[in-house]
Amino acid sequence: MAFDDDLLAELDELGDDISEPTADEQPTANAADISALGEASNAGYMDQDHKDFITKVTKEAASIFNLTHCAQSSELQALLAEIAETKHNIIGRVEDDAGYQLVLRANDMSAKVAGEILLVHQFLLDHYKKRFPELETLVENPVDYARTVKAIGSTKDISQVKFDGILPNATQMVVVVTGSTTSGFLLSSEELRIVEEAADCLLDLSRAKQKIVSFIETKMPLIAPNLTQLVGASTAAQLIVEAGGLSALSKIPACNIQLLGKQKSASLGLSSLTIKKHTGVLYYSEAVRMVPEDFRDKMVRKLAGKCALAARVDAQQTASDGQVGVRFQRELSEQVAKLLEAAPLNAVKPLPVPDEGPKRRRGGRKVRKAREPFMATELQKQRDRLQFGKFQDEVVVMDELEGVGMLGQAAGRIRATQLNNRAQAKVAKKYKKYMKPY
């Protein structure tokens, strides 16, 4: 990647303008907290605790120097100078190359710069709210907000300001209309100086971050091509930094790779209730965040296993074209698609059409013998019959009143139950002499 020839001269001029902070301008937040805040911003998992921390720190800051470590230090300028001079070819062992160590330093500096951008943006919001309080909700991007503030400057009539190249046309119209009816007041010269100073600082940090990120994205495919193809340049660099090098990362098992970086998640000293436990850099990578919340833990385990394999391939400097990482990424995509696949519907099967034909009934001597004990007698049939127009007699049986039907009303005699001699049990002749009549 080619950089402008005037970059070094600009950096030297910028370094000459930066003075060391006085005792009253000491930062209110330490570098570790800012770095952890930047990592959360880069990974996209900013929660309410991070926002409360930003608000608390910016309220305690009296000037922009209380919030920035990198912007006023020579470390960032020296790093940018090295990035501009470095070559993009790696010869020999990866970890012995000077560009490898520079990538690790640049990745760490990227997190610090991202954290300071958030702090400076909140500082700018707090101090410019007096002039244009509605602008905070209209322009949410920190860089666009700083450019808009610089464009407005000390102009009294916002409708006269040109926002071409800063905001989209639709947003320009909304800003102009809202600015003409804003409830804000003009800033004093001292307040305007503080605001412009904060806006310049934010834009400088943004440009520095762009150079660092561009360098990392260019260099990482040469250092760890397969790991970069799998999780991206930024996440790959963070894993290497947390492990202490590419060789050290290749020796870590997959179950521990998914926990790399988890200590920095809670370094702000905020509430641990909202921090997800046992999560590291991989949990907040793009490959995991694209999966629904319910499947992210399973996705982290799958991704950690592939990262362990990709790191071992990169440590041996084989498959420098990144084809192994591409294959791992394709396998993960297929597994995710299978994981998110809807469960098959259990269709309700209809009952079979009933057979409405006549059923086959058994008959014969055995069946008739089995039915005889349960057949109704003539007396039972008379009791169950009623004669039309006549009342039946009633009797008390076991303290209950029962009707007798047509018993006693039918003409003629009641035929007794006919016994079927063939159904009686047969006794052998030699045993009949032992039977006594009763």
C-alpha positions in Angstrom: 0.0 0.0 0.0 1.5 3.4 -1.0 1.4 6.4 1.3 1.9 10.0 0.4 5.5 11.3 0.3 4.4 14.3 2.4 3.2 12.1 5.3 6.5 12.2 7.3 6.7 16.0 6.9 3.1 16.4 8.2 3.9 14.1 11.1 7.0 16.1 12.0 5.0 19.3 11.9 2.2 17.8 14.0 4.7 16.5 16.5 6.3 19.9 16.9 2.9 21.4 17.7 2.1 18.9 20.4 3.2 19.9 23.8 3.4 17.8 26.9 0.4 18.1 29.2 0.7 20.2 32.3 -0.2 19.0 35.8 -3.8 20.3 35.3 -4.2 18.4 32.1 -3.4 14.9 33.3 -5.8 12.3 31.8 -8.8 11.3 33.9 -8.8 7.7 32.6 -5.9 5.3 32.5 -4.6 3.7 29.3 -6.0 0.2 30.2 -9.5 1.5 30.5 -9.3 3.4 27.2 -7.9 0.3 25.5 -10.7 -1.9 26.8 -13.2 0.7 25.7 -11.7 0.8 22.3 -11.8 -3.0 22.0 -15.5 -3.0 22.9 -16.1 -0.3 20.3 -14.2 -2.2 17.5 -16.1 -5.4 18.3 -19.4 -3.7 18.4 -20.6 -4.8 21.9 -21.0 -1.5 23.6 -23.4 -1.7 26.5 -24.9 0.7 29.0 -22.0 0.3 31.4 -19.6 1.4 28.7 -21.8 4.4 28.0 -22.0 5.3 31.7 -18.2 5.1 31.9 -17.8 7.5 29.0 -20.2 10.0 30.5 -18.5 9.8 33.9 -15.0 10.4 32.5 -16.0 13.2 30.1 -17.8 15.1 32.9 -14.7 15.0 35.1 -12.5 16.3 32.2 -11.7 20.0 32.2 -10.1 20.0 28.8 -9.5 17.7 25.8 -6.0 16.8 27.2 -7.7 15.0 30.2 -9.2 12.5 27.8 -6.4 11.7 25.4 -3.2 9.6 25.8 -2.3 8.8 22.3 -3.3 12.1 20.6 -0.8 14.0 22.7 2.0 11.4 22.8 4.9 10.8 20.4 4.2 7.0 20.4 1.4 7.3 17.9 3.4 9.6 15.6 6.4 7.2 15.7 4.1 4.3 14.9 2.5 6.1 12.0 6.0 7.0 10.7 7.1 3.3 10.9 3.9 2.3 9.1 4.7 4.7 6.3 8.3 3.4 5.9 7.7 -0.4 6.4 7.8 -2.8 3.5 5.1 -5.3 2.9 7.2 -8.4 2.1 8.1 -10.9 4.8 11.3 -12.9 4.3 12.1 -15.9 6.5 10.4 -16.7 9.8 7.2 -14.7 10.4 7.9 -13.9 14.1 11.4 -12.7 13.3 10.2 -10.1 10.8 10.0 -6.5 12.0 6.7 -6.0 10.4 5.2 -8.7 12.5 6.0 -6.9 15.7 4.8 -3.6 14.2 1.4 -5.2 13.4 1.0 -6.3 17.0 1.9 -2.8 18.2 -0.5 -1.2 15.6 -3.3 -3.5 16.7 -2.9 -2.5 20.3 -2.7 1.2 19.4 -5.8 0.9 17.3 -7.8 -0.1 20.3 -6.5 2.9 22.3 -7.3 5.3 19.5 -10.8 3.9 19.1 -11.4 4.4 22.9 -10.2 8.0 22.8 -12.4 8.7 19.8 -15.4 7.8 21.9 -14.3 10.0 24.8 -13.5 13.0 22.6 -16.8 12.6 20.8 -18.8 12.6 24.1 -16.7 15.7 25.2 -17.6 17.4 21.9 -21.3 16.5 22.4 -21.4 17.9 25.9 -19.7 21.2 24.9 -21.5 21.8 21.6 -25.0 21.0 23.0 -25.4 24.6 24.1 -25.1 25.8 20.4 -27.1 23.0 18.6 -28.6 20.4 20.9 -30.6 18.7 18.1 -27.5 17.9 16.1 -26.6 15.0 18.4 -29.6 13.0 17.2 -29.4 14.1 13.5 -25.7 13.1 13.0 -24.7 10.1 15.0 -21.3 9.3 13.4 -18.5 10.9 15.4 -16.4 11.9 12.4 -19.4 13.4 10.6 -20.4 15.2 13.7 -16.9 16.7 14.1 -16.9 17.8 10.4 -20.3 19.3 10.8 -19.3 21.3 13.8 -16.2 22.5 12.0 -18.3 23.5 9.0 -20.8 25.5 11.2 -18.0 27.2 13.2 -19.2 30.6 14.4 -21.8 31.0 11.7 -25.0 32.5 13.1 -27.3 31.4 10.3 -26.9 27.6 9.8 -28.9 27.8 6.6 -26.0 29.6 4.9 -23.5 26.7 5.7 -22.6 24.3 2.9 -22.4 20.7 4.0 -21.5 19.2 0.6 -19.1 16.3 1.0 -19.8 16.0 4.7 -23.5 14.8 5.0 -25.9 13.2 2.6 -28.4 15.4 0.8 -31.3 14.2 2.9 -29.4 14.8 6.2 -28.3 18.2 5.0 -31.9 19.3 4.5 -32.9 18.1 8.0 -29.9 19.8 9.6 -30.5 23.1 7.9 -34.2 23.1 8.8 -33.6 22.1 12.4 -30.8 24.5 12.7 -33.0 27.4 11.7 -35.4 26.7 14.6 -32.9 25.4 17.1 -33.2 26.4 20.8 -29.4 26.8 21.2 -27.3 29.9 21.8 -24.2 31.2 20.3 -20.9 30.1 21.9 -18.4 32.5 23.4 -14.9 32.7 21.9 -13.4 30.5 24.6 -16.2 27.9 24.3 -15.8 27.9 20.5 -12.0 27.4 20.9 -12.6 24.3 23.1 -15.1 22.9 20.7 -12.9 23.3 17.6 -10.0 21.9 19.5 -12.0 18.8 20.3 -13.2 18.5 16.7 -9.7 18.7 15.4 -8.5 16.2 17.9 -11.2 13.7 16.9 -10.5 14.1 13.2 -6.8 13.6 13.7 -7.5 10.4 15.7 -9.9 9.2 13.0 -7.2 9.7 10.3 -4.7 7.9 12.4 -7.0 5.0 13.0 -7.7 4.6 9.3 -4.0 4.4 8.6 -3.5 1.8 11.3 -6.4 -0.3 10.3 -5.4 -0.2 6.6 -1.9 -1.3 7.6 -3.2 -4.2 9.7 -5.6 -5.3 6.9 -2.7 -5.2 4.4 -0.1 -6.9 6.6 -2.1 -9.7 8.3 -2.7 -11.7 5.1 1.1 -12.0 4.9 1.5 -13.0 8.5 -1.4 -15.4 9.1 -3.3 -15.7 5.8 -5.5 -18.6 6.8 -6.5 -17.2 10.2 -7.2 -13.8 8.5 -9.4 -15.5 5.9 -11.3 -17.2 8.7 -12.0 -14.4 11.3 -10.8 -11.2 9.6 -7.6 -9.2 10.0 -8.5 -7.3 13.2 -9.7 -10.4 15.1 -6.7 -12.4 13.9 -4.3 -9.7 15.2 -6.1 -9.6 18.5 -5.8 -13.3 18.9 -2.1 -13.2 18.2 -1.6 -10.4 20.6 -3.5 -12.1 23.4 -1.7 -15.4 22.8 1.7 -13.8 22.8 2.6 -14.6 19.2 1.6 -16.9 16.3 3.7 -19.8 17.6 2.1 -19.5 21.0 -1.4 -19.3 19.5 -0.8 -22.5 17.5 0.0 -24.4 20.7 -3.2 -23.3 22.5 -6.1 -25.8 22.4 -9.4 -24.7 20.9 -11.2 -24.7 24.3 -8.8 -22.0 25.5 -8.8 -20.0 22.2 -12.4 -19.0 22.7 -11.5 -17.4 26.1 -8.6 -15.3 24.8 -9.2 -11.7 25.7 -11.9 -12.2 28.3 -9.9 -10.6 31.1 -10.0 -7.2 29.3 -13.8 -7.3 29.0 -14.1 -6.5 32.7 -11.1 -4.2 33.1 -13.3 -1.1 33.3 -14.4 -1.9 36.8 -18.0 -1.7 35.9 -20.9 -4.0 36.8 -20.3 -7.7 36.0 -24.0 -8.4 35.7 -24.2 -7.3 32.1 -20.9 -8.9 31.0 -21.3 -12.3 29.5 -18.9 -14.8 31.2 -16.5 -17.1 29.4 -16.4 -15.0 26.3 -13.3 -13.5 24.6 -12.3 -12.0 21.3 -14.0 -14.6 19.2 -17.4 -14.1 20.7 -17.5 -10.5 19.4 -16.1 -11.3 16.0 -18.2 -10.8 12.8 -18.5 -14.5 12.2 -20.2 -15.0 15.6 -22.3 -11.8 15.6 -24.0 -12.8 12.4 -25.5 -15.8 14.1 -28.7 -15.4 16.3 -28.1 -15.0 20.1 -29.3 -18.6 20.9 -26.7 -20.2 18.7 -23.6 -18.0 19.4 -22.1 -20.2 22.1 -22.2 -23.2 19.8 -20.8 -21.1 17.0 -17.9 -19.9 19.2 -16.9 -23.5 19.9 -17.0 -24.4 16.2 -15.0 -21.2 15.3 -12.4 -21.8 18.0 -11.7 -25.3 16.7 -11.2 -23.9 13.1 -9.0 -21.1 14.5 -6.7 -23.6 16.2 -6.2 -25.5 13.0 -5.7 -22.4 10.9 -3.1 -21.0 13.4 -1.1 -24.3 13.2 -1.1 -24.1 9.4 0.1 -20.5 9.5 2.7 -21.3 12.1 4.2 -23.9 9.7 4.0 -21.3 6.9 2.1 -23.7 4.6 -0.8 -22.8 2.5 0.3 -19.2 2.2 -2.4 -18.5 -0.3 -5.1 -18.8 2.5 -7.0 -21.6 0.8 -7.2 -23.6 4.1 -8.8 -20.7 5.8 -11.2 -20.3 2.9 -12.1 -24.0 3.1 -12.7 -23.7 6.9 -14.9 -20.6 6.3 -16.9 -22.4 3.8 -17.4 -25.4 6.1 -18.5 -23.1 8.9 -21.0 -21.4 6.6 -22.5 -24.8 5.7 -22.7 -25.7 9.4 -24.4 -22.4 10.2 -26.9 -22.9 7.4 -27.6 -26.4 8.7 -27.9 -25.0 12.3 -30.4 -22.3 11.3 -32.4 -24.7 9.1 -36.1 -24.9 10.2 -37.1 -28.2 11.8 -39.2 -30.5 9.6 -42.9 -30.2 10.1 -44.6 -33.2 11.6 -47.5 -33.5 9.3 -50.7 -34.9 10.9 -51.7 -38.0 8.9 -55.5 -38.5 8.4 -57.1 -41.6 9.7 -57.8 -44.3 7.1 -61.2 -44.5 5.5 -63.3 -46.8 7.6 -64.6 -50.0 6.0 -68.3 -49.5 5.9 -69.1 -52.9 4.5 -70.7 -55.7 6.6 -68.4 -57.1 9.2 -67.7 -60.7 9.2 -69.4 -62.3 12.2 -68.6 -65.7 13.6 -71.4 -68.2 14.2 -71.7 -71.8 15.2 -72.3 -74.0 18.2 -69.5 -72.6 20.3 -70.6 -69.0 19.8 -74.2 -69.9 20.7 -73.0 -71.6 23.8 -71.0 -68.6 24.8 -74.0 -66.3 24.3 -76.6 -68.4 26.2 -75.6 -67.2 29.7 -76.1 -63.6 28.7 -79.4 -64.0 26.8 -82.5 -62.2 28.2 -85.2 -64.5 29.6 -88.9 -64.2 28.8 -89.5 -62.6 32.2 -86.9 -60.0 31.6 -88.4 -59.2 28.2 -91.9 -58.8 29.7 -90.5 -56.5 32.3 -88.8 -54.3 29.7 -92.0 -53.9 27.6 -94.6 -51.3 28.1 -98.2 -51.4 26.8 -99.4 -48.2 25.1 -101.9 -46.2 27.1 -101.6 -48.2 30.4 -99.6 -47.5 33.5 -97.2 -50.1 34.7 -97.1 -51.5 38.2 -94.3 -50.6 40.4 -92.7 -52.6 43.2 -90.0 -51.8 45.9 -86.8 -53.7 45.4 -83.9 -53.1 47.8 -85.4 -49.8 48.9 -85.7 -48.7 45.3 -88.9 -48.3 43.2 -88.8 -50.3 39.9 -91.4 -50.8 37.2 -92.6 -54.3 36.3 -93.5 -53.5 32.7 -96.1 -55.9 31.3 -95.6 -58.6 33.9 -99.0 -60.0 34.8 -100.7 -58.1 32.0 -100.0 -60.5 29.1 -102.6 -63.1 28.2 -101.8 -66.8 28.6 -99.0 -68.3 30.5 -95.5 -67.2 30.7 -93.2 -69.6 29.1 -90.4 -70.7 31.3 -86.9 -70.5 30.2 -86.1 -73.4 28.0 -83.1 -75.4 29.0 -80.9 -76.7 26.4 -80.0 -80.2 27.4 -77.1 -80.1 24.9 -75.5 -77.3 26.8 -75.5 -79.1 30.1 -72.3 -80.6 31.4 -72.1 -84.2 30.7 -71.1 -86.7 33.4 -69.7 -90.1 32.7 -71.9 -93.1 33.6 -69.4 -94.5 36.1 -69.5 -91.3 38.1 -73.3 -90.9 38.2 -73.6 -93.5 41.1 -71.6 -91.1 43.2 -73.9 -88.2 42.6 -76.7 -87.8 45.2 -79.9 -86.2 44.2 -80.9 -83.1 46.2 
